[in-house]
């Protein structure tokens, strides 16, 4: 079974609108972390936001927020007030296990969602 | 200066050639990783290292080898390159804290003809 599933190959949004990128995950480990990365056309991987499995509140970083629904095993990225520069590929990733323990910190990535922001 | 650097940024080589990709980091992290990204896909882990003496295979290690020369340096080698190793290669580093984010280098675009 896929550990990280991003069901939206492509999304379109109007500039200044909000957009939600979906991510569901599968793990039996009680301790895990969820990450979102942005990959613009230039290719680099840019870290956006992190949510820990034990975090009580949804993570926020500027215009990015993570809608974490633990029971549903979903970790959707919400981008508010979209900008043209937000056009990129977005990856959801999961790290299982206790990062301070025996886990090697491997990230499992989803297939990605291409976001296009229209002016 | 970038915290994680990779050299070369682009490389074209021929089938059967040996090639080395290098990664350096100034973040002081112990953990380093090599990933591969095929066009339109997510990243797959090739090798990872917890420290200089600890190197482990990832999901797709066949055809690759690595060397951890120092805490700050982690090299990936393709002993005999083949065309299906054409991909974008990323090095990443992380601390070993409870919320360790992986920070990625800029990537190396490798083409094997």
Interface residues (C-beta under 8 A of the other chain):
Chain A: X4 X33 X35 X37 X43 X44 X45 X46 X47 X50 X52 X91 X93 X95 X98 X99 X100 X104 X105 X106 X107 X109 X110 X111 X112
Chain B: X31 X33 X40 X41 X42 X43 X44 X45 X48 X50 X56 X58 X88 X90 X92 X94 X96 X97 X98 X99 X100 X101 X102 X103 X104 X106 X107 X109
